[in-house]
Amino acid sequence: MRVWSSRAGLSSAWSSRAGLSSAWSSRAGLPRILRAAAALLVVVLAVSACAQIPTAGAVGTSKDGGSAIGNAPQYIPPGPQAGAGPQAIIEGFFNAGSGYQNDFTVARQFLAPSNAVSWKPSQRTLVYRGSASVVGAGRPNAYRYVLDVAYSVDQDGIMTQYPPGTKQAIDVEVSQIDGQWRVSNLPDGTVIPEETFKVLYRAFSVYFYDPGFTILVPDVRWFIDNSGVAKSLVSAVIAGPAPYLKTAVASAFPPSIKLERESVPIVGNIAQVDLTSELRDASFTDRQRMHSQLVRTFAALPNVGGVSLRTNQTEVAIEDPATGKLPDPIVDPKVPAWQVGIADNQIVQYGSKQASKIDGVGSVASFGPSYPAAAASQHVYAFLGADGKALYSLLPGQPARLLDSRQHFSPPSISPSEWVWSAGPGATGATEVVTYRPVGTPAGTDIPRITVGAPWLAGRTVKALRVARDGVRVLVLSEADGQSTLQVAGIVRGPDGNPKSLTDPVTLPVTSKTPDIALWVDESTIVVSGTSSSDPVAPELVSLQGGDPRQISPLAGIQALSAGNGEQSIYAMTKDGIFLLVRTSWAEQGKGALQLAFAG
């Protein structure tokens, strides 16, 4: 399973040991406790929703696909055996990290009494590839649990991905308690195999606002899909956005507010969210915004039909009796059904399988236009000149204006606020992200231009840059040393609301070796594709909610793609014409235009 990353680095408690012996990481066998557990099998709870999780081999998925609270299977690992040695106790403790029920009751049995009380298992979960091993730490009663970390999940559900071969060592100590070895010194958190993670955890989107509080923006988190997931979702919203969104989005929840009790009960399909007194002190506007964040976040749970905001177990009104309800925030913004394209060396509008002239847009044939873009408002268009060496804007009723002239530009993207975005080498040759706002700029005056800070793009060539339809995030496909990377970053704005910089991004998995195209399909899905003059090309769908990229049926000679609202609105252009993805195959739409692009 390949997942996207959202933080860099583990806490010092989960320390990386660069000098570990290769023998530690090459053990193919299961630890002794795991082998014994596999031989004895596990105890399965007598509940119809439960499923067994083996401690070795392939792990099956739950039949319900995580559609309701409590869908995760439950696993009761074996407890400590009388007379077990230090290594067996340590292995048994970490094996018991899969037994999440009753606050990890079995795992706590392996700990010294004081540690059993103080240990915080939900602080962090490390997920490892293959098998783990226990080795001595070079001093009495001290050991290291060594593993190849695939990813970690913190207490707020934020996931971090690590490349294969990332060795981590967890330092633990043991002591004898009443003649039995127990773990007496350890960091907070749990450790589970990757196969087990796949069936216990589920991706959820929690939601925050764009800076104008009009659009809800998803932020993917990972939680055990058990009866406590409602509380986990609320806690994540209260804690705030993941690092890559922190300076790009807003939240209606004040920093000091907290859950008043350690649960979020679902009563009659209503999630009862009890918050501290800051809720009562908040304005009606902020209460409605909090409510909207939670309603959208809970949309992933079919058995939750509404949210009740409460304090001191008493429901709090969210609407101002004098002004009534605020407009609902926009979720997963849509683009218009029409597209722009190139026909007869002109920028045209394409819809209903035919191209048509755009009112007020004059001839651009002399520029050799390519890669057109349009604002959803139709107030501004943009395109590249011949060979992609110049970037132009075009407003209805006005001639095209040169925005910049360089050796290379990525195809332009136009944000909801009508800024034209692109990337290419700057004056020093280093890659720059630039954005321009031609709307409202009188003829003969300089068009506002901003170089958007993105130091993480140093040394990389940008193949595609697309502003999300929420105007808060940007998708970047870049290449360095023959390796392509797909990333999503947040857009940081200055006090004037104008773009200022991009946050450090999260990285998404791609299997295509030489992708050239990356486009938003919806708020959490991206289509990525290579191009070819004649060979079959299989685009792939990448989800911010994790999992391996999913291939679309191949089509010979894909030269360009466009993506509208959802997977059934993906178009491919070849030398033979325009094709629409219909379920799992491509349906020919005739000809009429090249290089189609939906607004954005």
C-alpha positions, 0 to 999 in steps of 0.5 A, a space after each residue: 500500500 502506498 500512501 501520501 506523506 504529510 510530515 517529515 521525520 519521526 519524534 526522537 523517541 522513535 529513533 533512526 539508527 543508521 548504523 544498524 547491522 544488516 542482519 537485523 533487517 534481513 531476518 525473514 522469520 516471524 518473531 517467536 511470539 508471532 510464530 506461536 500466535 500464528 500456530 495457535 490462531 487468535 481469539 475472535 470476538 463473538 460479535 457478528 461484525 468482527 473478523 479475524 486478523 492473523 499475525 502472519 501472512 495475507 490479511 483479508 478485508 472487511 466485507 462492509 468496506 468501512 461503511 459504518 462505525 465499528 467496522 474494523 475487525 477485532 483481534 485479541 492477541 495472547 497475553 504474557 506467558 509465565 516465565 517468558 524471557 525479556 525478548 519474548 515479552 518485548 515481542 509479545 508487547 509489540 504484537 499486542 499493538 493490534 489489539 486496540 479494543 478496551 484501550 489496549 488491555 492485552 498490551 498493557 499486561 506486558 508492562 510494569 504497573 506504573 507504565 501500564 497506567 502512563 503508556 499512551 498507545 494512541 500517541 503514534 502508530 508505526 507501521 512496518 514492512 516485513 518482520 521486526 526483531 529484538 536485539 540487545 542495546 549493549 547494556 543490562 536489560 535494555 533492548 531495541 525493537 528494530 523495524 523497516 518503517 513504511 509509515 507512521 500515523 500520529 494521534 491526529 491521524 496525520 500520516 507520514 510515508 517512509 521509503 523502503 529501507 528506513 530503519 527505526 529502532 525503538 528503545 525499551 527496557 525490562 524489569 522483573 516484577 514479582 519474578 516475571 519480566 515486564 517492559 518498564 521503559 518505553 516511548 508512547 505509541 504502538 507498532 503494527 505490521 503493514 498487512 494489519 494496518 490495511 484492515 484496521 485503519 481507514 482514511 477519512 477526510 476532515 474539513 477546514 475552510 478556505 481563508 474566505 470561509 466559503 469553501 470546505 477543503 479536505 484534509 485526509 486522516 487515518 484512524 482505526 475504524 472502530 466505535 471511537 472514530 467519531 471522537 477521533 474525527 472531532 478531535 482532529 478537526 479541533 486540533 487543526 489542519 495538517 502541516 501542509 495546510 496549516 497556513 493555507 486554510 482556516 478553521 472556525 474552532 478557536 485554539 482553546 476549545 476542547 471536547 468536554 468528554 472523551 466520547 462523541 455518542 451517536 444518539 438517533 443518528 445525531 452526533 452529540 459533540 460536547 465542547 468546552 465553554 468556548 462554544 457558548 462564547 462564540 458568535 452565531 456565525 462561528 457556531 454555524 461554521 463549526 457545525 458545517 465543518 463537523 457535518 461535512 466531516 461526519 459525511 463519511 459515516 452513513 449512520 450519522 445524519 446530523 450534528 448537535 453542538 453542546 456544552 455542559 451536555 446542553 444543546 447550543 443554538 447555532 443560528 442567530 434568530 435575527 439573521 437566520 442561517 448562513 449560506 452553506 459552504 461549498 463542498 468539492 467545487 465544480 467546473 462548468 461543462 464547457 472546455 476551451 481548446 485550440 482549433 484553426 490556430 484560435 482559442 475556442 469553446 468546446 461543448 456538445 461535441 463541437 467547437 465554437 467561437 468565444 464572444 469577444 475573443 479575437 484572433 491569436 493565430 500570430 502567437 501560435 497558441 497552445 495549452 489554453 486555460 480559462 477562468 470559470 468566470 470567462 473573464 480571462 483566458 491564458 495560453 502559451 505561445 509557440 514552443 511554450 516559450 511565452 505566456 499570454 493572457 487574453 481578456 474578452 474585448 482586448 488583444 492578447 497581452 504578453 505576461 512573460 517570455 522565457 525558455 519554458 513554461 508549464 501549461 497555465 492554470 487559472 485560479 478561482 480568484 482569476 490569477 494566472 499560474 505557471 512555472 518555469 526557469 527564472 532569470 537565474 535558471 532556477 525554477 520559479 512559480 509565478 502568478 499574474 492577475 490581468 483582470 482589472 489591469 488597464 491597457 498600457 500598465 504593468 500586469 501584477 506579477 508575483 513570484 510565489 516562494 517554493 524552495 522545495 522545487 529547487 533543481 526540478 523541472 515543473 511539467 504540470 501545475 494546477 490550482 485546485 478548484 478550492 483555490 487553496 491547494 496546488 498540484 505540481 508534477 515535477 521531474 529531476 534526474 529522470 524521476 517524476 514526483 507528484 505533490 500537493 501544497 497549500 497556497 499561503 496568502 499575504 495580508 492583502 489576500 494575494 498568493 505569497 508562497 507554497 507550503 512544504 508539500 505532501 507527496 503522492 504515489 505514481 507508477 507511471 515512469 514518465 508522466 507528463 500530465 496531472 489534473 484535478 478530477 475532484 477534491 481528492 482525486 487526480 489523474 496522471 498520464 504520460 503521452 505518446 504519438 502512437 503507443 497505448 498509454 494508461 492514465 492512472 487515478 491517484 487518491 489523496 486518501 491513499 492506496 495504489 494508483 488505479 489504472 484507466 483503460 489504455 488508449 493509443 497515442 494520448 497527446 493531452 487530457 482534460 478532467 471535468 467533474 469526476 471520473 466519468 468526465 475525463 477526455 483524451 485527445 489523440 491524432 484521431 480525435 477526442 475520446 471520453 472515458 465511459 466507465 472503463 472504456 474510451 468512447 470516440 467524440 469526433 474531432 473539433 479541437 485540440 488540447 482541451 481544458 476545463 476551467 481552472 
